[in-house]
Amino acid sequence: MSLFRRLPADVRTSLKTERGERVLTFAASADGHVVATNLALHLSDGTRVPYEEIDRASWDETGIHLTTTGGEQYHELIADPRLLPETVRERVNSTIVVNKHVSLPGRGGVRLVARRPPGGEVLGWTLVFDDGLDPDDPGLRAQAEQALEGVRRSMGV
């Protein structure tokens, strides 16, 4: 199979792209094609997932497993991923402005993550509490918010 094969024209025209969005790489899936553009990952069912909304993407012998920051989960069966894993990793990592773990007093810690779309402004912060901590605990939440404020001030974000 050629590394430089072209995305089928019908797939290209069916993509729901934004202005300035261009195809970087793609791979055939069990249900069509998965396409990585400079702004988002397009799944075979037509779902467009912007890179700043991808929380986790993992690969195994069956394909990609994707979890968004909103908790949606997707799985695409891909036999030959081509350059998709590297492209998705690079594009998702490029959206992370700050990724800092902060210890909370006597309770473990919280990961503070600021993300932005490619070329855009910071969208907001995500607080990811260590396993075993209750993110709905008001005291814990207040400590995390205080830590976030300190990180924001120190980093100017």
N, CA, C and O of each residue as an XYZ file, in Angstrom:
628
protein
N       0.839     -1.174      0.000
C       0.000      0.000      0.000
C       0.886      1.239      0.000
O       1.862      1.301      0.748
N       0.569      2.195     -0.803
C       1.344      3.413     -0.909
C       1.079      4.332      0.276
O      -0.065      4.513      0.693
N       2.139      4.904      0.808
C       2.018      5.873      1.896
C       1.294      7.124      1.425
O       0.663      7.812      2.227
N       1.376      7.425      0.152
C       0.832      8.665     -0.369
C      -0.504      8.493     -1.078
O      -0.852      9.314     -1.927
N      -1.260      7.449     -0.754
C      -2.543      7.292     -1.418
C      -3.464      8.437     -1.013
O      -3.293      9.026      0.054
N      -4.411      8.743     -1.837
C      -5.281      9.897     -1.624
C      -6.574      9.491     -0.943
O      -7.069      8.376     -1.114
N      -7.103     10.412     -0.177
C      -8.402     10.234      0.450
C      -9.450     10.185     -0.646
O      -9.466     11.066     -1.505
N     -10.328      9.187     -0.649
C     -11.353      9.117     -1.691
C     -12.171     10.413     -1.767
O     -12.508     11.011     -0.745
N     -12.476     10.825     -2.979
C     -13.167     12.099     -3.200
C     -14.501     12.171     -2.467
O     -14.852     13.226     -1.939
N     -15.264     11.055     -2.422
C     -16.561     11.095     -1.741
C     -16.393     11.303     -0.234
O     -17.238     11.931      0.405
N     -15.308     10.781      0.332
C     -15.048     10.980      1.761
C     -14.657     12.434      2.003
O     -15.122     13.063      2.953
N     -13.804     12.954      1.140
C     -13.355     14.348      1.273
C     -14.541     15.307      1.211
O     -14.617     16.241      2.009
N     -15.453     15.092      0.291
C     -16.596     16.001      0.157
C     -17.613     15.829      1.275
O     -18.384     16.749      1.546
N     -17.635     14.678      1.927
C     -18.596     14.465      3.004
C     -18.106     14.992      4.357
O     -18.887     15.067      5.306
N     -16.826     15.356      4.455
C     -16.301     15.873      5.720
C     -16.958     17.203      6.065
O     -17.129     18.072      5.211
N     -17.321     17.340      7.337
C     -17.895     18.598      7.829
C     -16.755     19.425      8.400
O     -16.516     19.421      9.608
N     -16.060     20.128      7.531
C     -14.886     20.877      7.942
C     -15.220     22.346      8.147
O     -16.226     22.860      7.658
N     -14.336     22.999      8.889
C     -14.436     24.432      9.093
C     -13.522     25.133      8.091
O     -12.671     24.505      7.459
N     -13.708     26.411      7.961
C     -12.866     27.212      7.074
C     -11.396     27.055      7.483
O     -11.059     27.176      8.661
N     -10.542     26.792      6.524
C      -9.118     26.645      6.778
C      -8.698     25.258      7.238
O      -7.513     25.015      7.471
N      -9.651     24.347      7.372
C      -9.330     22.995      7.826
C      -8.820     22.181      6.645
O      -9.405     22.200      5.562
N      -7.717     21.461      6.869
C      -7.148     20.658      5.781
C      -6.766     19.270      6.283
O      -6.398     19.095      7.445
N      -6.859     18.300      5.402
C      -6.563     16.903      5.739
C      -5.056     16.731      5.914
O      -4.261     17.159      5.077
N      -4.684     16.085      7.036
C      -3.282     15.756      7.290
C      -3.002     14.296      6.964
O      -2.019     13.985      6.290
N      -3.864     13.395      7.441
C      -3.713     11.972      7.171
C      -5.059     11.294      7.412
O      -5.991     11.910      7.929
N      -5.147     10.030      7.035
C      -6.389      9.278      7.202
C      -6.068      7.799      7.208
O      -4.971      7.374      6.844
N      -7.066      7.018      7.635
C      -6.938      5.561      7.594
C      -8.318      4.972      7.364
O      -9.325      5.524      7.807
N      -8.349      3.849      6.669
C      -9.612      3.140      6.462
C     -10.004      2.465      7.765
O      -9.166      1.889      8.460
N     -11.296      2.545      8.088
C     -11.814      1.864      9.279
C     -12.826      0.823      8.828
O     -13.126      0.711      7.639
N     -13.346      0.072      9.772
C     -14.344     -0.943      9.444
C     -15.604     -0.319      8.855
O     -16.324     -0.964      8.093
N     -15.869      0.947      9.212
C     -17.103      1.608      8.772
C     -16.888      2.753      7.791
O     -17.837      3.469      7.469
N     -15.680      2.939      7.314
C     -15.417      4.039      6.379
C     -13.992      4.515      6.521
O     -13.048      3.751      6.321
N     -13.838      5.785      6.870
C     -12.515      6.372      7.040
C     -12.482      7.238      8.289
O     -13.477      7.865      8.650
N     -11.326      7.266      8.944
C     -11.049      8.190     10.035
C     -10.034      9.179      9.470
O      -9.000      8.788      8.929
N     -10.347     10.471      9.606
C      -9.542     11.500      8.969
C      -9.041     12.489     10.023
O      -9.823     13.024     10.809
N      -7.738     12.722     10.027
C      -7.138     13.732     10.889
C      -6.880     14.973     10.055
O      -6.178     14.928      9.045
N      -7.462     16.088     10.496
C      -7.195     17.366      9.842
C      -6.317     18.192     10.772
O      -5.923     17.721     11.839
N      -6.017     19.394     10.380
C      -5.223     20.263     11.247
C      -6.012     20.737     12.465
O      -5.411     21.228     13.420
N      -7.357     20.604     12.461
C      -8.187     21.105     13.558
C      -8.953     20.046     14.335
O      -9.325     20.286     15.484
N      -9.202     18.877     13.740
C     -10.071     17.891     14.395
C      -9.838     16.497     13.836
O      -9.211     16.306     12.794
N     -10.376     15.527     14.581
C     -10.402     14.144     14.121
C     -11.815     13.853     13.661
O     -12.768     14.049     14.416
N     -11.960     13.390     12.439
C     -13.266     13.068     11.862
C     -13.431     11.556     11.866
O     -12.646     10.829     11.258
N     -14.470     11.095     12.565
C     -14.714      9.663     12.684
C     -15.565      9.172     11.522
O     -16.161      9.971     10.799
N     -15.619      7.869     11.346
C     -16.300      7.293     10.178
C     -17.803      7.559     10.176
O     -18.426      7.521      9.115
N     -18.404      7.831     11.348
C     -19.848      8.112     11.387
C     -20.172      9.585     11.134
O     -21.331      9.989     11.228
N     -19.147     10.391     10.812
C     -19.358     11.817     10.548
C     -19.122     12.705     11.764
O     -19.193     13.929     11.657
N     -18.843     12.108     12.912
C     -18.572     12.887     14.118
C     -17.243     13.615     13.962
O     -16.236     13.028     13.567
N     -17.264     14.900     14.279
C     -16.055     15.730     14.243
C     -15.671     16.041     15.683
O     -16.452     16.639     16.424
N     -14.462     15.633     16.080
C     -13.994     15.854     17.444
C     -12.782     16.792     17.397
O     -11.690     16.376     17.009
N     -12.975     18.060     17.793
C     -11.828     18.976     17.833
C     -10.766     18.456     18.792
O     -11.097     17.865     19.820
N      -9.506     18.668     18.473
C      -8.415     18.121     19.280
C      -8.447     18.621     20.726
O      -8.070     17.886     21.639
N      -8.887     19.852     20.941
C      -8.923     20.381     22.307
C      -9.994     19.709     23.158
O     -10.028     19.907     24.372
N     -10.871     18.915     22.539
C     -11.904     18.186     23.273
C     -11.543     16.711     23.485
O     -12.327     15.965     24.070
N     -10.379     16.292     23.021
C      -9.953     14.900     23.220
C      -9.189     14.810     24.530
O      -8.122     15.403     24.686
N      -9.755     14.057     25.471
C      -9.113     13.858     26.765
C      -8.090     12.733     26.681
O      -6.965     12.865     27.162
N      -8.496     11.618     26.058
C      -7.609     10.457     25.912
C      -7.826      9.818     24.547
O      -8.950      9.695     24.062
N      -6.727      9.422     23.957
C      -6.773      8.623     22.731
C      -5.741      7.523     22.895
O      -4.565      7.796     23.133
N      -6.179      6.283     22.769
C      -5.236      5.170     22.874
C      -5.440      4.243     21.684
O      -6.514      4.184     21.085
N      -4.383      3.528     21.368
C      -4.376      2.633     20.227
C      -4.029      1.240     20.684
O      -3.227      1.056     21.599
N      -4.638      0.249     20.041
C      -4.228     -1.137     20.211
C      -4.398     -1.826     18.863
O      -4.627     -1.166     17.849
N      -4.285     -3.147     18.852
C      -4.336     -3.861     17.568
C      -5.682     -3.749     16.860
O      -5.778     -4.058     15.672
N      -6.728     -3.312     17.571
C      -8.039     -3.186     16.923
C      -8.296     -1.791     16.388
O      -9.112     -1.624     15.482
N      -7.627     -0.792     16.922
C      -7.867      0.561     16.441
C      -7.725      1.600     17.539
O      -6.909      1.456     18.449
N      -8.534      2.653     17.439
C      -8.443      3.782     18.359
C      -9.594      3.751     19.363
O     -10.731      3.422     19.025
N      -9.267      4.103     20.598
C     -10.243      4.287     21.670
C     -10.115      5.758     22.069
O      -9.024      6.224     22.397
N     -11.215      6.471     22.041
C     -11.193      7.912     22.239
C     -12.172      8.307     23.327
O     -13.314      7.847     23.332
N     -11.736      9.161     24.255
C     -12.608      9.727     25.280
C     -12.481     11.237     25.197
O     -11.373     11.771     25.160
N     -13.626     11.932     25.167
C     -13.610     13.384     25.091
C     -13.629     13.984     26.494
O     -13.891     13.287     27.474
N     -13.352     15.278     26.578
C     -13.400     15.968     27.867
C     -14.816     15.978     28.424
O     -14.996     16.162     29.628
N     -15.818     15.786     27.586
C     -17.207     15.701     28.028
C     -17.633     14.299     28.416
O     -18.775     14.092     28.826
N     -16.727     13.324     28.294
C     -17.009     11.957     28.705
C     -17.519     11.040     27.610
O     -17.728      9.854     27.869
N     -17.732     11.540     26.386
C     -18.161     10.667     25.294
C     -17.023      9.706     24.942
O     -15.847     10.064     25.011
N     -17.391      8.499     24.571
C     -16.392      7.512     24.193
C     -16.674      6.998     22.787
O     -17.825      6.776     22.409
N     -15.612      6.815     22.029
C     -15.704      6.317     20.660
C     -14.655      5.234     20.462
O     -13.603      5.241     21.102
N     -14.958      4.308     19.571
C     -14.000      3.275     19.191
C     -14.126      3.074     17.684
O     -15.225      2.896     17.158
N     -13.011      3.104     17.016
C     -12.966      2.857     15.578
C     -12.068      1.659     15.318
O     -10.929      1.620     15.784
N     -12.575      0.685     14.580
C     -11.785     -0.472     14.192
C     -10.918     -0.094     13.000
O     -11.427      0.215     11.923
N      -9.609     -0.121     13.201
C      -8.665      0.283     12.158
C      -7.549     -0.752     12.101
O      -6.807     -0.925     13.068
N      -7.434     -1.429     10.989
C      -6.405     -2.458     10.839
C      -5.032     -1.839     10.569
O      -4.033     -2.284     11.134
N      -4.975     -0.824      9.718
C      -3.719     -0.171      9.355
C      -3.845      1.323      9.638
O      -4.351      2.063      8.795
N      -3.393      1.786     10.816
C      -3.605      3.182     11.196
C      -2.742      4.192     10.439
O      -2.978      5.398     10.520
N      -1.756      3.706      9.715
C      -0.861      4.592      8.972
C      -0.240      5.629      9.913
O       0.386      5.244     10.900
N      -0.389      6.908      9.647
C       0.205      7.956     10.485
C      -0.781      8.559     11.485
O      -0.475      9.561     12.132
N      -1.957      7.955     11.611
C      -2.981      8.495     12.505
C      -2.535      8.598     13.964
O      -2.737      9.655     14.562
N      -1.940      7.566     14.574
C      -1.570      7.688     15.995
C      -0.625      8.863     16.270
O      -0.838      9.626     17.212
N       0.402      9.002     15.458
C       1.360     10.082     15.653
C       0.711     11.444     15.438
O       0.974     12.391     16.179
N      -0.131     11.533     14.427
C      -0.781     12.807     14.114
C      -1.734     13.217     15.224
O      -1.732     14.374     15.644
N      -2.550     12.282     15.704
C      -3.504     12.598     16.774
C      -2.744     13.010     18.029
O      -3.097     14.005     18.662
N      -1.712     12.266     18.398
C      -0.922     12.609     19.588
C      -0.348     14.025     19.472
O      -0.467     14.821     20.404
N       0.258     14.331     18.357
C       0.876     15.645     18.168
C      -0.164     16.751     18.217
O       0.055     17.786     18.846
N      -1.295     16.536     17.553
C      -2.329     17.582     17.504
C      -2.991     17.790     18.863
O      -3.249     18.930     19.249
N      -3.271     16.712     19.598
C      -3.866     16.849     20.936
C      -2.874     17.542     21.866
O      -3.246     18.471     22.584
N      -1.619     17.104     21.861
C      -0.616     17.727     22.722
C      -0.435     19.206     22.425
O      -0.143     19.990     23.328
N      -0.606     19.593     21.167
C      -0.434     21.000     20.806
C      -1.541     21.893     21.369
O      -1.385     23.114     21.398
N      -2.650     21.311     21.815
C      -3.737     22.112     22.392
C      -3.526     22.373     23.882
O      -4.220     23.209     24.461
N      -2.583     21.677     24.510
C      -2.360     21.811     25.955
C      -1.409     22.980     26.213
O      -0.262     22.983     25.767
N      -1.919     23.973     26.948
C      -1.123     25.143     27.291
C      -0.433     24.919     28.638
O       0.749     25.224     28.798
N      -1.180     24.385     29.601
C      -0.653     24.090     30.932
C      -1.157     22.715     31.345
O      -2.328     22.395     31.141
N      -0.277     21.901     31.926
C      -0.630     20.597     32.473
C       0.208     20.431     33.731
O       1.371     20.032     33.669
N      -0.401     20.744     34.880
C       0.364     20.770     36.128
C      -0.377     20.024     37.224
O      -1.564     20.257     37.455
N       0.340     19.115     37.906
C      -0.225     18.402     39.051
C       0.128     19.177     40.311
O       1.286     19.535     40.527
N      -0.885     19.434     41.144
C      -0.705     20.185     42.377
C      -1.157     19.315     43.540
O      -2.244     18.740     43.505
N      -0.317     19.217     44.578
C      -0.695     18.469     45.781
C      -1.682     19.290     46.597
O      -1.539     20.504     46.741
N      -2.684     18.600     47.126
C      -3.650     19.234     48.017
C      -3.304     18.819     49.441
O      -2.814     17.709     49.652
N      -3.549     19.682     50.419
C      -3.143     19.388     51.797
C      -3.667     18.038     52.311
O      -4.863     17.872     52.548
N      -2.746     17.081     52.476
C      -3.056     15.797     53.075
C      -4.049     14.930     52.343
O      -4.600     14.001     52.934
N      -4.295     15.201     51.079
C      -5.373     14.488     50.400
C      -5.021     13.978     49.013
O      -5.922     13.528     48.305
N      -3.825     14.021     48.602
C      -3.544     13.664     47.214
C      -3.396     14.940     46.418
O      -2.817     15.913     46.902
N      -3.915     14.948     45.195
C      -3.741     16.142     44.380
C      -4.724     16.245     43.246
O      -5.647     15.442     43.103
N      -4.494     17.259     42.445
C      -5.350     17.540     41.306
C      -4.466     17.967     40.137
O      -3.490     18.695     40.318
N      -4.816     17.509     38.943
C      -4.121     17.928     37.725
C      -4.915     19.075     37.120
O      -6.116     18.957     36.879
N      -4.226     20.191     36.878
C      -4.834     21.384     36.306
C      -4.405     21.480     34.844
O      -3.212     21.522     34.544
N      -5.369     21.514     33.945
C      -5.058     21.492     32.515
C      -5.786     22.641     31.824
O      -7.005     22.773     31.930
N      -5.022     23.469     31.115
C      -5.593     24.533     30.289
C      -5.374     24.149     28.834
O      -4.282     23.731     28.447
N      -6.424     24.296     28.030
C      -6.324     23.916     26.619
C      -6.860     25.028     25.734
O      -7.637     25.881     26.163
N      -6.421     24.989     24.492
C      -6.876     25.962     23.503
C      -6.977     25.290     22.140
O      -6.239     24.346     21.855
N      -7.873     25.763     21.310
C      -7.901     25.228     19.946
C      -6.666     25.721     19.193
O      -6.070     26.726     19.581
N      -6.277     25.035     18.131
C      -5.113     25.479     17.362
C      -5.255     26.944     16.945
O      -6.211     27.325     16.269
N      -4.280     27.754     17.367
C      -4.274     29.164     17.010
C      -5.252     30.024     17.789
O      -5.389     31.212     17.494
N      -5.940     29.455     18.784
C      -6.954     30.201     19.513
C      -6.536     30.555     20.926
O      -5.396     30.333     21.333
N      -7.481     31.107     21.661
C      -7.283     31.491     23.054
C      -7.622     30.332     23.982
O      -8.314     29.395     23.585
N      -7.134     30.396     25.218
C      -7.428     29.366     26.211
C      -8.932     29.289     26.417
O      -9.587     30.299     26.674
N      -9.475     28.076     26.302
C     -10.916     27.861     26.449
C     -11.334     27.779     27.900
O     -12.429     28.214     28.257
N     -10.496     27.239     28.719
C     -10.837     27.049     30.112
C      -9.922     26.015     30.718
O      -8.986     25.531     30.082
N     -10.210     25.687     31.960
C      -9.386     24.773     32.725
C     -10.176     23.534     33.071
O     -11.383     23.591     33.303
N      -9.475     22.403     33.102
C     -10.054     21.142     33.547
C      -9.327     20.738     34.819
O      -8.100     20.808     34.893
N     -10.089     20.315     35.817
C      -9.522     19.831     37.065
C      -9.730     18.324     37.106
O     -10.866     17.849     37.083
N      -8.636     17.572     37.168
C      -8.697     16.109     37.198
C      -8.139     15.656     38.546
O      -6.933     15.709     38.787
N      -9.037     15.212     39.412
C      -8.639     14.816     40.759
C      -8.017     13.422     40.749
O      -8.392     12.564     39.950
N      -7.058     13.215     41.654
C      -6.436     11.897     41.802
C      -7.495     10.863     42.145
O      -8.536     11.187     42.717
N      -7.218      9.608     41.786
C      -8.125      8.509     42.120
C      -8.400      8.502     43.617
O      -7.501      8.722     44.429
N      -9.641      8.248     43.964
C     -10.028      8.176     45.365
C     -10.513      9.488     45.939
O     -11.043      9.513     47.050
N     -10.347     10.582     45.209
C     -10.824     11.882     45.676
C     -12.178     12.175     45.041
O     -12.405     11.864     43.872
N     -13.072     12.774     45.819
C     -14.424     13.084     45.361
C     -14.469     14.503     44.797
O     -14.394     15.462     45.565
N     -14.590     14.663     43.479
C     -14.600     16.001     42.886
C     -15.823     16.832     43.298
O     -15.853     18.041     43.072
N     -16.823     16.191     43.896
C     -18.015     16.919     44.350
C     -17.909     17.384     45.794
O     -18.811     18.058     46.291
N     -16.826     17.037     46.472
C     -16.603     17.475     47.856
C     -16.313     18.978     47.839
O     -15.317     19.402     47.252
N     -17.184     19.808     48.484
C     -17.005     21.266     48.422
C     -15.665     21.746     48.987
O     -15.067     22.674     48.443
N     -15.185     21.122     50.075
C     -13.903     21.523     50.646
C     -12.753     21.220     49.710
O     -11.853     22.040     49.527
N     -12.787     20.056     49.127
C     -11.761     19.637     48.170
C     -11.791     20.537     46.935
O     -10.754     20.944     46.410
N     -12.992     20.827     46.497
C     -13.167     21.686     45.318
C     -12.590     23.082     45.593
O     -11.935     23.671     44.732
N     -12.840     23.601     46.798
C     -12.320     24.929     47.155
C     -10.792     24.924     47.165
O     -10.166     25.878     46.703
N     -10.187     23.852     47.688
C      -8.729     23.750     47.685
C      -8.193     23.711     46.253
O      -7.188     24.348     45.940
N      -8.870     22.962     45.395
C      -8.439     22.863     43.997
C      -8.576     24.214     43.293
O      -7.700     24.600     42.519
N      -9.653     24.925     43.553
C      -9.857     26.252     42.942
C      -8.775     27.224     43.409
O      -8.294     28.045     42.628
N      -8.397     27.132     44.679
C      -7.343     27.989     45.204
C      -6.009     27.653     44.524
O      -5.250     28.552     44.159
N      -5.733     26.366     44.358
C      -4.511     25.947     43.658
C      -4.529     26.443     42.213
O      -3.510     26.895     41.691
N      -5.692     26.356     41.576
C      -5.826     26.821     40.197
C      -5.532     28.312     40.102
O      -4.834     28.753     39.190
N      -6.059     29.081     41.035
C      -5.822     30.525     41.009
C      -4.335     30.833     41.129
O      -3.831     31.730     40.453
N      -3.619     30.086     41.995
C      -2.187     30.277     42.130
C      -1.434     29.948     40.847
O      -0.521     30.675     40.454
N      -1.817     28.852     40.193
C      -1.165     28.473     38.929
C      -1.467     29.504     37.849
O      -0.577     29.879     37.086
N      -2.697     29.961     37.777
C      -3.053     30.968     36.771
C      -2.241     32.241     36.950
O      -1.749     32.809     35.975
N      -2.100     32.692     38.193
C      -1.323     33.904     38.464
C       0.156     33.704     38.104
O       0.772     34.560     37.469
N       0.710     32.560     38.520
C       2.134     32.329     38.288
C       2.477     32.141     36.807
O       3.586     32.461     36.378
N       1.535     31.629     36.042
C       1.813     31.357     34.623
C       1.212     32.400     33.693
O       1.477     32.381     32.491
N       0.414     33.301     34.226
C      -0.159     34.358     33.398
C      -1.172     33.858     32.388
O      -1.326     34.432     31.310
N      -1.871     32.773     32.746
C      -2.857     32.208     31.823
C      -4.238     32.343     32.432
O      -5.225     31.931     31.822
